[in-house]
Each structure stands twice: as structure tokens, then as C-alpha cells.
């Protein structure tokens, strides 16, 4: 990992000499600025390991810079180089957090020795800063963090759909970040200038849901003391996010279908037709297609909503994201004025081995709790509740093989768990593929494909049933 140093010096030749001296170490990169204002801007924009500064600078002086670094809690080691510092100034600089004071002309050997000592002591801090930089750039898309290939495919789909008015359906388990994806689509759009308005369709009874979506006129019902705009009207020019759309009652589904077809509606108790320009993003933690087959969701509404579908994978299928997300949440819930808690190797192993039925939301809650309850500077296993330590953990039958790349290992683990789950369910269903598919929550066709892939003979489970029944009759 290359370490970055910022040098502020108002001279002409000295900065270049120092830059060449320090960059003789190929693990070091030096940026040079020539005044205090530019130095403060650079420190704010980028993570630096070391900051080399003179006391006397144009505009913002060295002492003022050190005070700003302390005030903003910028994680950089400050080395002061000056020929003007009195003893009082040097003491004041050290009190404000300066790592060392060097007198000009600076001895090159001594400077390199001090800088190397700082870099050795700051290694963990710099690694955390590098991870934060990755979170902001390489592995971050809008407000979503992931290094998983399946999520990067989702990022690409978001980019493609953002510049259109196409209706989007997001399906995923609870806690997978469906609203985050909806907001990313809205934020990525350059044509949607209005707001994004969200509503949880499962949280309101049918009588209130219609009023919330379409608004009402004064006197439309007993408590309607004035005219009120609905969510569709408020989202005009922007996006409306219909969360848990699968829970909308049947009567409301017909009204919603008309709005999606015509982009116009009337308020409850009103006759005026209101036209809106709004993109609709719907989300559900259940399969809408399955609800259609069960007669619980209108087929025509399903096809109107399911124009572009985004399937969000559960956290257990993107385990390579767990270290990134854990580090992000540890920083988010750090105590004021303190650095983020480090995550011990034993803790990370627990996080990687847990099945996370509540997905990202559960991981966030676990890290927040651990940040509150940890006494030292590290998050240890005892910081987590017993249900996480002893709960639905993924059992690693062969342990962790560090010779395999993480994605390959995760695919092998997932296949092993899936095969064991199907075998046990098929045994419980006495070889009935239909009942097994229903219990697994997948289609019969998908299950048949998996039986073939794992070479599972369904007949052998029927034979077990016959064998057990014969033994019972003989007894």
C-alpha cells in the first residue's frame, strides 16, 4: 500500500528537494502545496499519513493549520519544520498534537528516520483510511457498498434504467436494501428533478392507503377537515417508491393499475382528474409471480409493474461484502471524537460464518450494538448477543481453506448447504418433488434442475418410506 505525504512549503527549490528525498522510498508519494489554505483543502479531500509544514506560511499559518486539523479530527501525523519557532511555539505545537519539531535546515537523514518511524506506527490507521477510500470509490455506487459481482451487475442495471421513466420492480428479502436501490435509481437520474416519495403499503389499512396515495378533498370522510395532496401528487416530476407492494388489497390494486396506465387519478371525494409525471418503483420481499399464481395479486398489475426487475441477493450470497459493510458500520457508529473500533480476526470469522437471516439490516444492528458495548478499541466476539454467536450459523463441514480464492470458497460452501437442505427436505417430503419445491420456496422446475445437478435420486427417498412402513407392519 502506497503511503501519502503532504508537504506545504512556500519556497521554490526546498519542496522539490524534500519530495525527491522522501519519494526515494517507492512506497511513498508526496504532494506539494505552497500555502496554508491549499494544504487544508488537500487534507480535507484526501487521506494523508504525514503532513510536513512550516510555521510561517502565506495566509493560514502553521499553528492555525494544526488547530484546524485537531478541530476537524483529521487522522494525519504533523511534523513541523521551522527556523523561526521559539520554545513557546514548539511547546504549543506539541500540545496541539504535532508529532515532532524539526529545525531548518532539515537534516535529510534525520527527516527520513522520523518519517519512517511515523509510517511504521501509523500502519493500522493508514490501512483503515485506504479501506475508507475504497468504500468511497471502487466499491461504492451512490449509497450502496459492494464488491460482489452480482451487485455490480445491479449497479449497471441501475445506471441503464436511471435515465428513463421505466417502472421498476425490486424483489429481495427483508433487510437487503431495497429502498437504498430505489433511492440510487432516483439519484442517478438526470431527468427526474422532483423528489422521491416513499410509502410502505403494508403499514396502512385499505381505507387510509387510498387517501395516502391519491389524497382527499375536504369533507371526503369524517376526519377530512381540509384538502390534502397524496403521495403521487407530491412525487410529481420525481419518483414514488411503493414498498411492500405485494400487500396492497385487491380493490386498491385495480385503482393503482389505472393510475399506472393513465398517469392520472382523482382525490378521494373529488371529481377533478389530476395528471402526474412520476416514475414508479415498487418493492416486495415476496415473489409477486407466486402471489399471482395464488390469486392474491392481479396479473395485469404484475405485468404493468414488472417492466424492469431487479433481484437483490441476500447477504449470505455476497459474503465478500461482509468485511466492507462491517468496517463501514464501525465507522458510522464510532463514538464522537474517537477512531472507529477495529474488528478482530476472531470477530470477522464469526461474521463471515453467520447466515444473516435479517441481511444487511441485521449486520448493521449487530455492529452498532458492538460499538456501544465494546470497552477497548476492538470489537470482540463477546460484544455480540448469544443468538448471533450460537444461532443460525453456516456450518463449514471442511473448515476454511485459505488456498482457495474467497469467491470460489463461498460458491462451494453455498452449493454444499443447498444440497444438504434439499436432501433433508426431500426426505421429509418422502420423495415428493412438488411438496419439496413448496417447502424450499422455489419452483418445481428449479428444484428438478438442482436434483439433476446434485445427482439426487428422488426415488431413493420413496424407497425409504416403503422400507420404514414394511418394518412397521412386520413389527
C-alpha positions as CSV (number, residue, x, y, z in Angstrom):
1,X,0.0,0.0,0.0
2,X,1.4,3.4,-1.0
3,X,1.5,6.0,1.8
4,X,0.8,9.6,1.0
5,X,2.6,12.6,2.5
6,X,1.5,16.3,2.1
7,X,4.3,18.9,2.1
8,X,3.5,22.6,2.4
9,X,6.4,25.0,1.8
10,X,6.4,28.5,0.3
11,X,10.0,28.3,-1.0
12,X,10.9,27.4,-4.6
13,X,13.6,24.7,-4.5
14,X,13.2,23.2,-1.0
15,X,9.9,21.4,-1.6
16,X,11.2,19.7,-4.7
17,X,14.4,18.5,-2.9
18,X,12.3,17.1,0.0
19,X,9.9,15.5,-2.4
20,X,12.7,13.7,-4.2
21,X,14.3,12.7,-0.9
22,X,11.1,11.1,0.5
23,X,10.0,9.5,-2.7
24,X,13.2,7.6,-2.9
25,X,11.1,5.1,-1.0
26,X,8.8,3.7,-3.7
27,X,6.1,3.1,-1.1
28,X,5.8,6.9,-0.5
29,X,4.0,9.5,-2.6
30,X,4.4,13.2,-1.8
31,X,2.0,16.0,-2.8
32,X,3.3,19.6,-2.6
33,X,1.3,22.8,-1.9
34,X,2.5,26.3,-1.3
35,X,0.1,27.9,1.2
36,X,-1.9,27.1,4.2
37,X,-5.3,27.3,2.5
38,X,-4.4,24.8,-0.2
39,X,-2.9,22.5,2.5
40,X,-6.2,22.5,4.5
41,X,-8.2,21.8,1.3
42,X,-5.9,18.8,0.4
43,X,-6.1,17.4,3.9
44,X,-9.9,17.5,3.8
45,X,-10.1,16.0,0.3
46,X,-7.6,13.1,0.7
47,X,-6.3,10.8,3.4
48,X,-2.6,11.5,4.2
49,X,-0.3,9.6,6.6
50,X,2.1,12.6,7.3
51,X,1.8,16.3,7.0
52,X,5.0,18.3,6.8
53,X,4.6,22.0,7.4
54,X,6.4,25.2,8.1
55,X,5.2,27.5,10.9
56,X,5.3,30.7,8.7
57,X,3.1,30.4,5.6
58,X,1.2,32.8,3.4
59,X,-2.3,33.3,4.7
60,X,-3.1,30.5,7.1
61,X,-0.1,29.9,9.4
62,X,1.3,26.6,10.6
63,X,-0.2,26.9,14.1
64,X,-3.6,27.7,12.7
65,X,-3.3,24.7,10.4
66,X,-2.6,22.4,13.4
67,X,-5.5,23.8,15.3
68,X,-7.8,23.1,12.3
69,X,-6.5,19.6,12.0
70,X,-7.4,19.0,15.7
71,X,-10.7,20.7,15.4
72,X,-11.7,18.6,12.3
73,X,-10.2,15.4,13.8
74,X,-8.2,14.7,10.6
75,X,-6.2,11.5,11.1
76,X,-2.7,12.7,10.0
77,X,0.6,12.9,11.8
78,X,2.0,16.5,11.8
79,X,5.8,17.2,11.6
80,X,6.7,20.9,11.9
81,X,9.8,22.2,10.1
82,X,10.8,25.7,11.0
83,X,13.8,28.0,11.7
84,X,11.6,30.6,13.3
85,X,9.9,28.6,16.1
86,X,10.6,29.8,19.6
87,X,10.5,27.3,22.5
88,X,6.9,28.5,23.4
89,X,5.7,27.9,19.8
90,X,7.3,24.4,19.8
91,X,5.6,23.5,23.1
92,X,2.3,24.9,21.8
93,X,2.6,22.9,18.6
94,X,3.3,19.7,20.5
95,X,0.3,20.3,22.8
96,X,-1.9,20.6,19.8
97,X,-0.8,17.2,18.6
98,X,2.3,17.8,16.4
99,X,4.4,14.5,16.2
100,X,7.8,16.2,16.0
101,X,9.5,19.6,15.5
102,X,12.5,19.7,13.1
103,X,14.8,22.8,12.9
104,X,15.8,24.2,9.5
105,X,17.9,23.5,7.6
106,X,16.5,20.0,8.0
107,X,19.0,17.1,8.2
108,X,17.8,14.7,5.4
109,X,18.9,11.6,7.2
110,X,17.0,12.6,10.4
111,X,13.9,13.6,8.4
112,X,13.8,10.2,6.7
113,X,14.2,8.4,10.0
114,X,11.4,10.4,11.6
115,X,9.0,9.9,8.7
116,X,9.7,6.1,8.6
117,X,9.0,5.9,12.3
118,X,5.7,7.7,11.8
119,X,4.7,5.4,9.0
120,X,5.5,2.3,11.0
121,X,3.4,3.5,13.9
122,X,0.5,4.5,11.6
123,X,0.2,1.3,9.6
124,X,-3.2,0.3,11.0
125,X,-4.6,3.8,10.7
126,X,-3.5,4.0,7.1
127,X,-4.9,0.6,6.2
128,X,-8.3,1.8,7.6
129,X,-8.0,5.0,5.7
130,X,-7.3,3.0,2.5
131,X,-10.4,0.9,3.1
132,X,-12.5,4.0,3.5
133,X,-11.1,5.3,0.2
134,X,-12.1,2.0,-1.4
135,X,-15.6,2.3,0.1
136,X,-15.9,5.8,-1.4
137,X,-14.6,4.9,-4.9
138,X,-14.0,1.4,-6.1
139,X,-16.8,-0.4,-4.1
140,X,-19.3,2.3,-3.7
141,X,-22.2,3.2,-6.1
142,X,-24.4,6.1,-4.9
143,X,-25.4,5.0,-1.4
144,X,-24.7,1.3,-1.9
145,X,-21.5,-0.6,-0.9
146,X,-20.5,-3.9,-2.5
147,X,-17.6,-5.7,-4.1
148,X,-19.8,-8.6,-5.2
149,X,-20.1,-9.3,-8.9
150,X,-23.8,-9.9,-8.7
151,X,-24.3,-6.4,-7.0
152,X,-22.0,-4.8,-9.7
153,X,-24.5,-6.2,-12.2
154,X,-27.2,-4.5,-10.2
155,X,-25.2,-1.2,-10.3
156,X,-25.0,-1.4,-14.1
157,X,-28.8,-2.1,-14.4
158,X,-29.4,1.0,-12.2
159,X,-27.3,3.2,-14.4
160,X,-29.1,1.9,-17.5
161,X,-32.6,2.4,-16.1
162,X,-32.0,5.7,-14.3
163,X,-32.3,7.9,-17.4
164,X,-35.7,6.5,-18.4
165,X,-39.2,6.7,-16.9
166,X,-39.5,2.9,-16.8
167,X,-41.3,1.3,-13.9
168,X,-39.0,-0.9,-11.8
169,X,-39.7,-3.8,-9.5
170,X,-37.2,-4.7,-6.8
171,X,-37.5,-8.1,-5.2
172,X,-35.4,-9.2,-2.2
173,X,-35.5,-10.5,1.3
174,X,-36.2,-8.1,4.2
175,X,-33.1,-6.1,5.0
176,X,-31.3,-6.4,1.6
177,X,-31.5,-2.7,0.9
178,X,-34.5,-2.3,-1.5
179,X,-35.1,1.3,-0.5
180,X,-31.4,2.1,-0.9
181,X,-31.6,0.8,-4.5
182,X,-34.7,2.8,-5.2
183,X,-33.0,6.0,-4.0
184,X,-29.9,5.2,-6.0
185,X,-32.1,4.9,-9.2
186,X,-33.7,8.3,-8.4
187,X,-30.4,10.0,-7.6
188,X,-28.7,8.6,-10.7
189,X,-31.5,10.1,-12.9
190,X,-30.7,13.4,-14.6
191,X,-34.3,13.8,-15.9
192,X,-36.2,13.3,-12.6
193,X,-36.0,16.8,-10.9
194,X,-38.8,16.2,-8.4
195,X,-38.5,14.4,-5.0
196,X,-38.6,10.7,-4.2
197,X,-41.6,9.9,-2.1
198,X,-41.8,6.6,-0.2
199,X,-44.8,4.8,1.3
200,X,-45.0,1.4,3.0
201,X,-48.1,-0.2,1.6
202,X,-48.2,-2.9,4.3
203,X,-48.3,-0.4,7.1
204,X,-51.7,1.2,6.3
205,X,-55.2,-0.2,6.2
206,X,-57.1,0.0,2.9
207,X,-59.2,3.0,3.9
208,X,-56.1,5.1,4.7
209,X,-54.0,3.8,1.9
210,X,-56.2,5.2,-0.9
211,X,-56.1,8.7,0.8
212,X,-52.3,8.4,1.3
213,X,-51.7,7.5,-2.3
214,X,-54.2,9.8,-4.1
215,X,-55.0,12.5,-1.4
216,X,-58.5,13.6,-0.4
217,X,-60.9,16.6,-0.7
218,X,-62.3,18.5,2.3
219,X,-65.2,16.5,3.8
220,X,-64.5,13.3,1.9
221,X,-64.8,11.5,5.2
222,X,-65.3,12.4,8.9
223,X,-61.7,13.4,9.7
224,X,-61.0,15.2,6.3
225,X,-61.0,18.7,7.6
226,X,-59.1,20.1,4.6
227,X,-57.9,19.2,1.2
228,X,-54.7,17.0,1.2
229,X,-52.4,16.1,-1.6
230,X,-51.5,12.4,-1.9
231,X,-48.1,10.7,-2.4
232,X,-48.5,10.5,-6.2
233,X,-49.2,14.2,-6.4
234,X,-46.2,15.1,-4.1
235,X,-43.9,12.9,-6.3
236,X,-44.8,14.8,-9.5
237,X,-41.7,15.2,-11.6
238,X,-39.9,12.7,-9.4
239,X,-40.2,9.1,-8.1
240,X,-42.8,7.3,-6.0
241,X,-41.5,4.2,-4.1
242,X,-44.2,1.7,-3.2
243,X,-42.6,-0.6,-0.6
244,X,-44.2,-4.0,0.1
245,X,-46.4,-3.6,-3.0
246,X,-47.5,-7.3,-2.6
247,X,-49.6,-6.3,0.4
248,X,-51.9,-3.9,-1.4
249,X,-55.5,-5.0,-1.0
250,X,-57.4,-6.3,-4.2
251,X,-59.7,-3.3,-4.5
252,X,-56.7,-0.9,-4.4
253,X,-54.8,-3.0,-6.9
254,X,-57.4,-2.1,-9.6
255,X,-57.1,1.7,-8.8
256,X,-53.3,1.5,-8.8
257,X,-53.4,-0.3,-12.2
258,X,-55.5,2.6,-13.7
259,X,-53.0,5.2,-12.4
260,X,-50.1,3.3,-13.8
261,X,-51.8,3.0,-17.2
262,X,-53.1,6.6,-17.5
263,X,-50.8,8.5,-15.1
264,X,-54.0,10.4,-13.8
265,X,-56.3,10.0,-10.8
266,X,-58.9,11.7,-8.6
267,X,-58.5,12.6,-4.9
268,X,-60.8,10.7,-2.6
269,X,-64.1,12.6,-2.6
270,X,-63.1,14.6,-5.6
271,X,-64.0,14.8,-9.3
272,X,-61.1,16.7,-10.8
273,X,-58.7,14.5,-12.8
274,X,-55.1,15.1,-11.8
275,X,-52.3,14.2,-14.2
276,X,-48.8,13.4,-12.9
277,X,-45.4,12.7,-14.4
278,X,-43.9,10.2,-12.0
279,X,-41.7,7.2,-12.1
280,X,-42.9,4.2,-10.1
281,X,-40.5,1.9,-8.3
282,X,-42.2,-1.0,-6.4
283,X,-40.5,-3.4,-3.9
284,X,-41.5,-6.6,-2.2
285,X,-39.9,-9.2,0.0
286,X,-42.2,-11.9,-1.6
287,X,-42.4,-13.3,-5.1
288,X,-45.1,-11.3,-6.9
289,X,-45.3,-14.1,-9.6
290,X,-46.1,-16.6,-6.8
291,X,-48.8,-14.2,-5.5
292,X,-50.3,-14.0,-9.0
293,X,-50.4,-17.8,-9.2
294,X,-52.1,-17.9,-5.8
295,X,-54.7,-15.4,-6.9
296,X,-53.6,-12.8,-4.4
297,X,-52.2,-10.2,-6.9
298,X,-53.6,-9.1,-10.2
299,X,-51.8,-10.5,-13.2
300,X,-52.3,-7.3,-15.3
301,X,-50.9,-5.2,-12.5
302,X,-48.0,-7.5,-12.1
303,X,-47.0,-7.1,-15.8
304,X,-47.5,-3.3,-15.5
305,X,-45.1,-3.2,-12.5
306,X,-42.6,-5.8,-13.7
307,X,-41.2,-3.9,-16.6
308,X,-37.6,-3.9,-15.3
309,X,-36.9,-6.3,-12.4
310,X,-34.0,-6.1,-10.0
311,X,-33.4,-9.1,-7.8
312,X,-31.3,-8.3,-4.7
313,X,-29.3,-11.2,-3.4
314,X,-29.3,-11.9,0.4
315,X,-26.2,-11.2,2.4
316,X,-25.4,-14.9,2.7
317,X,-24.9,-15.0,-1.1
318,X,-22.5,-12.0,-1.1
319,X,-20.2,-12.8,1.9
320,X,-17.3,-10.9,0.3
321,X,-19.2,-7.7,1.2
322,X,-19.4,-8.5,5.0
323,X,-15.9,-7.1,5.8
324,X,-16.6,-3.9,3.8
325,X,-20.0,-3.4,5.4
326,X,-18.7,-4.2,8.9
327,X,-15.9,-1.6,8.5
328,X,-18.4,1.0,7.1
329,X,-20.9,0.5,10.1
330,X,-18.0,0.5,12.6
331,X,-17.0,4.0,11.2
332,X,-20.7,5.1,11.1
333,X,-21.3,4.2,14.8
334,X,-17.9,5.3,16.2
335,X,-18.2,7.3,19.4
336,X,-17.8,11.1,18.9
337,X,-14.1,12.1,19.0
338,X,-12.9,8.5,18.9
339,X,-11.5,6.4,16.0
340,X,-13.7,3.6,14.7
341,X,-13.4,0.3,16.5
342,X,-11.2,-2.3,14.9
343,X,-12.7,-5.7,14.1
344,X,-10.7,-8.6,15.5
345,X,-9.9,-11.7,13.3
346,X,-12.0,-13.9,15.6
347,X,-14.9,-11.5,15.3
348,X,-14.6,-11.4,11.5
349,X,-14.7,-15.1,11.3
350,X,-17.9,-15.2,13.3
351,X,-19.4,-12.5,11.0
352,X,-18.4,-14.5,7.9
353,X,-19.8,-17.8,9.2
354,X,-23.2,-16.4,10.3
355,X,-26.2,-16.8,8.0
356,X,-27.6,-13.3,8.5
357,X,-31.4,-14.0,8.1
358,X,-32.0,-10.3,8.6
359,X,-29.4,-9.4,6.0
360,X,-27.7,-6.0,5.9
361,X,-30.1,-4.5,8.5
362,X,-29.2,-7.3,11.0
363,X,-25.5,-6.8,10.4
364,X,-25.8,-3.0,10.9
365,X,-27.7,-3.5,14.2
366,X,-25.1,-6.1,15.4
367,X,-22.2,-3.7,14.7
368,X,-24.0,-0.7,16.3
369,X,-24.5,-2.8,19.4
370,X,-20.9,-3.9,19.4
371,X,-19.6,-0.4,19.1
372,X,-21.7,0.7,22.1
373,X,-20.8,-2.3,24.3
374,X,-17.1,-2.7,23.4
375,X,-14.7,-1.4,26.2
376,X,-11.5,-1.4,24.3
377,X,-10.5,-0.2,20.8
378,X,-11.5,-3.6,19.2
379,X,-14.8,-5.3,18.6
380,X,-14.5,-8.8,20.2
381,X,-16.9,-11.8,19.9
382,X,-18.4,-11.2,23.4
383,X,-19.7,-7.8,22.1
384,X,-22.4,-9.7,20.2
385,X,-25.7,-11.3,21.5
386,X,-25.9,-15.0,22.2
387,X,-28.3,-15.6,19.3
388,X,-25.7,-14.4,16.8
389,X,-22.9,-16.5,18.4
390,X,-25.0,-19.6,18.7
391,X,-27.7,-19.0,16.2
392,X,-28.2,-19.8,12.5
393,X,-24.6,-20.1,11.7
394,X,-23.4,-21.6,8.4
395,X,-21.8,-24.9,9.3
396,X,-18.4,-25.3,7.5
397,X,-18.0,-29.0,7.1
398,X,-14.5,-28.8,5.8
399,X,-13.4,-25.6,7.5
400,X,-12.0,-22.6,5.7
401,X,-9.4,-23.4,3.0
402,X,-7.2,-20.3,2.7
403,X,-5.6,-21.7,-0.5
404,X,-8.9,-21.0,-2.4
405,X,-10.0,-17.6,-3.6
406,X,-12.8,-16.3,-1.4
407,X,-15.5,-16.3,-4.3
408,X,-14.6,-20.0,-5.1
409,X,-14.8,-21.0,-1.4
410,X,-18.2,-19.2,-1.0
411,X,-19.6,-20.9,-4.1
412,X,-18.5,-24.3,-2.8
413,X,-20.0,-23.6,0.7
414,X,-23.3,-22.4,-0.8
415,X,-23.6,-25.5,-3.0
416,X,-22.9,-27.8,0.0
417,X,-25.5,-26.1,2.1
418,X,-28.1,-26.1,-0.7
419,X,-27.6,-29.8,-1.4
420,X,-27.9,-30.7,2.2
421,X,-31.0,-28.6,2.6
422,X,-32.7,-30.2,-0.4
423,X,-31.8,-33.7,0.7
424,X,-33.3,-33.2,4.2
425,X,-36.4,-31.5,2.8
426,X,-36.9,-34.3,0.2
427,X,-36.5,-36.9,2.9
428,X,-39.1,-35.1,5.0
429,X,-41.5,-35.0,2.0
430,X,-40.9,-38.7,1.2
431,X,-39.6,-38.0,-2.3
432,X,-42.5,-35.7,-3.4
433,X,-40.9,-33.1,-5.7
434,X,-44.0,-30.8,-5.6
435,X,-44.1,-30.7,-1.8
436,X,-40.3,-30.3,-1.5
437,X,-40.4,-27.4,-4.0
438,X,-43.1,-25.7,-2.0
439,X,-41.2,-26.1,1.3
440,X,-38.0,-24.8,-0.3
441,X,-39.8,-21.8,-1.7
442,X,-38.7,-22.5,-5.3
443,X,-40.5,-23.7,-8.5
444,X,-40.7,-27.4,-9.3
445,X,-38.7,-26.8,-12.5
446,X,-35.9,-25.1,-10.5
447,X,-35.9,-28.0,-8.0
448,X,-35.7,-30.6,-10.8
449,X,-32.7,-28.8,-12.2
450,X,-31.0,-28.8,-8.8
451,X,-31.8,-32.5,-8.3
452,X,-30.1,-33.3,-11.6
453,X,-27.1,-31.0,-10.8
454,X,-26.5,-32.6,-7.4
455,X,-27.4,-36.1,-8.7
456,X,-30.1,-36.7,-6.1
457,X,-32.3,-39.7,-6.8
458,X,-35.8,-38.8,-5.6
459,X,-36.8,-42.5,-5.8
460,X,-34.4,-43.4,-3.1
461,X,-36.4,-41.3,-0.6
462,X,-39.7,-43.0,-1.6
463,X,-37.9,-46.3,-1.1
464,X,-37.1,-45.2,2.5
465,X,-40.8,-44.6,3.1
466,X,-41.7,-48.1,1.8
467,X,-38.9,-49.7,3.8
468,X,-40.0,-48.0,7.1
469,X,-43.7,-48.9,6.5
470,X,-42.8,-52.6,5.9
471,X,-40.7,-52.7,9.0
472,X,-43.5,-51.2,10.9
473,X,-46.0,-53.8,9.7
474,X,-43.6,-56.7,10.4
475,X,-43.2,-55.5,14.0
